[in-house]
Amino acid sequence: MPNEFSGIDIPAAQIDAAVAQVDALAQKLMTTSGVPGMAVAVVRDGKTVFAKGYGVRSLDTGAPVDADTVFQLASMSKSIGATVIAHQVGAGVVGWDTRVQKLMPAFKLSEWYATNNATIGDLYAHRSGLPEHIADFLEDLGFDRAQMLDKLRYAPLAPFRAHYAYTNFGMTAAAVAVATASGTDWETLSQQALYVPLGMSSTSSRYADFAARANRAVGHVKHGDRFVVTPSQRDPDAQSPAGGVSSSVNDVARWMNMMLANGCVNGAQWTPGAALLPATSPQIVSAAPSNPRSRAGFYGYGFNVGESGSGRVVLTHSGAFALGAATAYTLIPSANVGIVTLTNALPTGLPETLNADFADLIQFGRITQPWDELYAGAFKGILAPTGDHACTPKADGTFDCPAPPADAAPAQPLARYAGTYANNFYGPVQILAANGALQLRIGPNDMAFDLTHWSGDVFLMTPPGESAMPGSRSMVTFADATLTIEYMNQDDQKGLGVFRSTRAPRP
């Protein structure tokens, strides 16, 4: 068919040569990146033709990685979860266009029309109007899944179905609704509908299962110029449908073969191709062209859907935890080839580089771009500390932090700031004044943050968890009986970081 035509042919020998180069490419990237551990698998024509581990699961133990080592997949989970949805679509339990509120009456957004019309597909395509990464900061503060889904009703909305914004908890809401319609929870549904039928015996959507695996890779972060084991491993259960899958490259290879076979497993139709196709079809523009010569980027239902320079459809998704996971897969359906790369370190672009090198070799017989430099540059901003007064990391693991201005205004008596402030989205914030200092407490676990004076009524705090890289600092500003937390109040989440005092104003 004309729309399946590519102007560049791919000889079988070219695929052979590409597969033969994977090992050397992986070895080189391990050396240049310093990443502790990595596993890679390649599938072709329904078979796993390459699967190997590199490095160690943990720098503390030195245990080696192999093709059965289990890694956290982070946002690669979105594509895998989307195939669980596709299975339920194929089984007639739901449709991609089923309204979420029909399945989960408690679901509510801040506008009536979006609440009553948002479908499973809308939330899986990130086109509901919810702000980018909405509720991720709530997760860092200890709120549970039910609490976070309930708080979506307070988030400001962009125009419905006209705006792409990547939202873990919007997608989680849709997945929970499908699981409810299926008479179970998401984690069990994923196991029964996908992992067991495909023989993915090392795969789970529960963190406890990952933590119990003997052959698992732990996360690593940077301390200065070297990698160290993450002090606190990432538990993504609250957003399991969007980021909570753990798996090995051998297991992911089984999933990739199913995808390339259009829903078939061992010759049997696991789910109809017609149920999968909407997920792997463009549903919204995720990256607009920058000029008339450039190609657009699209998102399906849990899949990045693109067109390569060879004119071929390419399906991808990356995953990343700042606390120590970086993953990516690439599928080229017209060549019946796929690759997955899993690592146990914070994101630096390594999986994307290896996959892009391999995709080039498959399609062109050569590597067309310095993908390592391009991806390193793209991820540099992600790894940078945030905040107007952020600190600069140094090679020895310490930081250079800006000092308060020389003409800094003094703070008011600290007792004037003390009290309770609140908003609907984050709930109450308590400011305590004791021993000549201020402390901020927030969240269901009453997390405590020391405030450092900057100037006048402005103080600084260190944001928690995945919300900020080390060295990040957020302003906390008191004004007119309000408290504004900078990192919660940016871009399309303006207003959510403003808390109002609950005490009566002074006469």
N, C-alpha and C positions, 0 to 999 in steps of 0.2 A: 504494500500500500504506500502511496506517496508520503503520508505522514509518518511512516516508519523508515523511510529512506534516509540513509546517511551518505554523504559525499565521500567519506573515507572508509574504505574496506578494512576489515581486521582479519588478516590471515591467521590460521590456527597456529602457525609457527611463531607469530608475534606474541600470542598469549603464552605459549610455552616459554618464550624468552623472558617475558615479564615476570612470570611465576618464579623462574630460576633466579631472578635478581632480588627477590624479596628479602632473603636472608642477609645478603650483603648490605642492602639498604638499611635494614633494621639494626644490624650490628653497628653500622656507622652512626646512626642516630642515637643509639644508646651511648656511644662513646662521646659524641659531641654535646649531648644534652645533660649527661650525668643522672638521668632519671633512674631510680633504683630498680624498678621492675617493669616488664612489658611482656605481653603475649599477643601473637598475631595468627590469624587464620585466613586462608583464601579458599573460596569455593568456585567450582567451575563445572558446568554441565551436570549439576546435581550431586557432585561429590566434593568432599573436603580434600584439596590437593596439597595444602600446606598448613601445618599447625605447629607452633613452636613457642616456647617461653624463653625469656631473656632476663638476666639479672636475678634479683632477690625479692621475695615477698615482703621482707622487712629488713632494714639495715640493722636492727637490734639482734635478729636471730641469724641472718644470713641464709635462711632456707631458700632454695632455688624456686623460680617460677617455671611451671610447665604449662602445657596446653589445657590442663584441667584445673589450674589455679583459678579460684573465683575472685573476681574484681567487682567493685561497685560500678554500675554502669552510668549513674547520674542521669542526665537527660536523654541518653539513648533509650531510656525506659519509655519515653513517649511513643516511639515507633513500635516498640514491642507491645505496649499497652494498647495501641491503636489496632493491632491485629487481634487482640482479645475482643475489642469492640466489634471488629469485622466478623469474627466468629459468631457473636450474638446477633448481628445483623443477618448473617446467613442462616441462622437458626430461627429467624422470625421473632426473636424476643423484643428487639428494638429496631429502629431504622436510624440512619445517620441524621435524618430530619425529624426525629422524635423530639418533642419539646421537653426540656429538662424538668420543668415544673410539673409536667404530667406524671413523671416518674418519682419526683421528690418534691412534694408540695411546699416544704420548708425553704426551697431555693428562692432567693430574692436578690435582685439588684436594685440600684438606686432609682431606676426609672421603670414605670409600669410596662411600657411596650417591650423593653428588653427582657424584663422578668418573664413576661408571658409568651415571648416568642423565641427566646434563645434555645437553640437545639443542641444536641450532642455534637453535631458537626461544627456549629459556631464556636463552641468552647474548645474543640480539638483543633480548630484552625486559628485560634487566638484572635477572633474577630468579633468578640462579644462587646467590645468597648471598654472592658476592664483595663486599668493601667498596667503597664509593664511590671512584672514581678510583684504584683500586688499581693500582700499578706506574707511575703517572704520574711519581712522584718518581724511580723508577729511570731513566726516559727522560731526565730532566734531568741525571742523573749519567753518561750516556753508555752505558748498557747497550743492547744491540741487541734486536731483536724476539724472536729465539729465546731469549735469556737471560731476557727478561721473562716470556714465556709459560711457561718452565720454572719460574720462581719463584712462579707462582700457587699452586703446591702448598703453599707455606708461609703463605699468607694465611688469617687466621681467617674462618670462614663464619657468616653469619646463617642462619636456617632456610631450607632449600631451597624455592624456588617460593612463598615467603610474604613476600618482602621485596624491595622495589625499591631498587636502588642503582646509579647511573649509572657504568658501568665501560668505559672505552675498550678496555682490553686483554682483557677477557672477550669483547667483541664481535669484537675482532681474532682471537682464537683460533678462534671459529666460522667467520669468513670464510676464514682460512687452511686450515681443515679442508675447507671446500667447494672451495676452489681445488685442494687436493691431490687430492680425489676427482675433480676435473675434469681432472687431468693437467697442471696448469700452476701458475703463481703468481698471486696475487690481482691484481696490477697488469695482467698480460696478460689474465686472465679478464675483468676489468672492461672493458678495451679491446675485446675480441672480442665479448663478450656484449651490451654496452650501448652504448658510445660510438660504435662504427662503425655498427651497425644504425640508430641514431637520428640519425646525421649530426652527432654532437657532436665536431666536428673540433678544437676548441680545449680539449678536456677530457682530463685525465689523472689517474691515481692515483700518479704519480711526481713527486717534488719536482724532479728534474733537468729534466723536461719543462717545468714551470712556470718554473724559473729561466732556461731557454733562450728563452722567449717574448719577442719584442721588445715586444709590446703587453701588458704585465703591470703590475699594481698592486703596489707594494711596501708593506710594513707600516709603520705609524706608531704611536708611543707619545706620551704626554704628558711634557713637560719643564716642570714648573710648570703654567702656564695655557696653554701653546702646544703644538701638535703638532710632532714632529720625526721624521725617518726612523729606524726601528728600527736600532740599531747592528748587531744580528745577526738576520737574518731567520729565521723559524720553519721548520725542516725536520721535517715530521711523518711521514716515511716509516715509522718504526717502528710507528705506529698508523694506517697508510694506510687500512684499511677503515673506521675510525671517524672519521678527521679529515684524511685526506691528499688529497682530491680538489681540483683546481683547475679553474675553468671560467669562462665568460662568461655574462652574462644571456641572450644569444641561445641559447646551448647549453642552459642550464637551462630555458629556455622550451620547448624540444623535449621535454625530460624531463617537464615539467609537463603538456604536452599529451598525452603518452602515459599519464600517470597518470590524467588526467581522462577519457581514452578507454578506461579499464579494460584497458590493455595493448595497445591498437591503435596502429599507426604507419602513416600514409598508407593507411589502409583495410585493412591486413593485421594479423593478430593476432601481435604480437611475443612475448607470453607469455600464457597463459590467465589470465583474470580470477580464476579460482579459486586460482591460485598467488599472486596479488598480495593477494587479500582478507585473508588472515590477517595480513599485515604492516600493513594499515590498519585492523585491527579491535582493540578493546581486549583486551589480554593480561594486564595487571596494573594495579592502581591506583597511579599515580605521585604523585598529590596527593590526599590524603583530604579530604573536605569538612570545613570548619571549623565548620559549624553546619548545622541541618536545612534551611536555605534555600539553601545553596551547592551548586554542581555539583562533582562529582569530576573529577579529571584522570586520563587513562589513557595508557598507552604500548602501542603495538603491537609490531611487529618493526622497530625503527629509525624509527618515526613517533610523534609526539605525536598522540593521537586525542582530540578534544574535541567538546563540543556547545555551540554559541554561544547567546546570549540569544534568537536567533530560532528555536531548535530545530533548527538544521542542523548536520550533521557538518562539522567543520573539521579538516584535517590540517596540521600545522606542524612545523617544526624550526628551531632557531637554531644558529648556529655562532660560536665566539669563540676567538681567540688573544690572550692578554695582550700578545704581541709584535706585534699589529697586524692583526687581522681581526675583522670582525663581520658576520654574514650571517643571513638568515632568508627562508623562503618560507612562504606560506599558500595552501592550496587549499580551495575550497568546492565539492565535487563536485556538489551539487544545483543550483548555479547555473552549473556548467561554467566557473568562473573561477578564476584563480590569479595570484599576484604573487610576485616574488622581488626582494630588495634586497640588494646586496653592497656592502661598504665596506672601506676599507683602513686602518682605525684600530682601536685597542683598543676593547673593547665598552663602549658607553655607553647602548644601548637604541634607537639611531636606526633600524635595520632593523625592529625589532619595532614601533616607533611608526608608521612609515609603513604597514606591512602592516596594523596594527590600525585605523588611520584608514580605509584602503581597504576593509577587510572591513566596517566599520560603514557606510560609504557604500553598499556593495553591498546590504547586508541591510536597513538602516533609512533610507537616504537622508540620514543625518546622522551626525556624529561624536558618539558617546554619552558618551565619557569623556576626561579630559585625559591621553591615553596617554603623551604626552611626559613629564609629571611622574611618572606611575606607574612607567614603565620606568626613568627616571633614578634614582628612589628604589630600585628593585629592584637596579639595577646598581651603586649606590654602595657597597654592602657588598663586592661582587666586586672592586672597584677599590681597596679599602682595604688598607694594609699589614697583615701578620699578625705574630703573636707577642706574648707578654706584655709585651715591652719594645720594641714597634715604634716607629718614628719617624713624625712627622707631616709630610706634604709641605707645602711653602710655594709661593707663587705664582711665585717666581723659580727654582724647580727644586731648591732646597736643602731640608734637612730639620731639624726640631727633634727631637732624640733625647733620651730620658730619660737622666739621669746616674745612675751607680751611687748607691746610698743612702749618706747621709753616714756611717752607722755600718757601712759594708761591712766584712765580715770579710776578712782577708788570705788570699790563696791559699797553699796549701802550696808547698814547693819544687817548681818545675815538673817536675823530673825524676821526681817521684812519679807524675805523670799520664802520662808518656810510655810508649809501648808499643803493642801491637796489641790491638784489641777486635774482636769479630766476632759476627754472627748469620747465620742461614740466608738471610734475605730479602735483605739489603743486602750481605752478604759482610763482608770485613774493613775496619776503620777503623784507620788508623795515626795516632797522636798523636806529633808531633815537638816536642821542646823545644830551641830554639836562640836565641841572642842575646836572652835574656830574654823570649821570647814562645813561645806554643804555636801549632802549625799542625795542622789536621786534613786527612788525605788519604783519599779514598774513591773507589770505582768503577773500572771497567776502564781508564779514562784517567788514573787517579791524580789526580783533581781536588783542588786545594789550597784550603783555607779558613783564613784567619787567625782565631784566637780572641781575643776581647777579654775581659779579666776583668771580672766584675760584682760578685760577692761570694762569699767562701768558695770552695766547689768549683764554682761556677756561672760559666760563660763564655758569650759570645754569638758567633754566626756569622750571616752573610748567606746565606739559602737561594738556590739557583741557579735559573735558567731560568724556566719557566712556573709554577713552584711558588709563587712569591710576587711580589707587586707591589713596586716600589721602596720602600724604607723598612722592609721586613720584616726582622725579626731573630728568630733562634731561640736559645733557651737550649740549652747543652750542659752537662749536669750529671754530675759524677763522684761515685760513691758505691758503697762496698762492692764494689770490683773491677768496677764496671759503668760504662758511659757511656750517657746517654740524650740523644738529639737530639729536642728538643721538636716540631719541625714534622713529623717522621716518626712521631710517637707519639700522634696525636690521635684522638678519637672511636672509630670502629669499626676503627681500625688500631692500637689500644693494644697495646703489646708489640713491635711491629715496629721501633720506634725505640730499643730497648734492646740494647746491645752488651756482651758479657762479655769481660773481659780473658783473653787466652790465655796470660799468663805465670803462673808459680807464685806463690802468695801469699807475702808476706814473713813470716818467722818472728816 
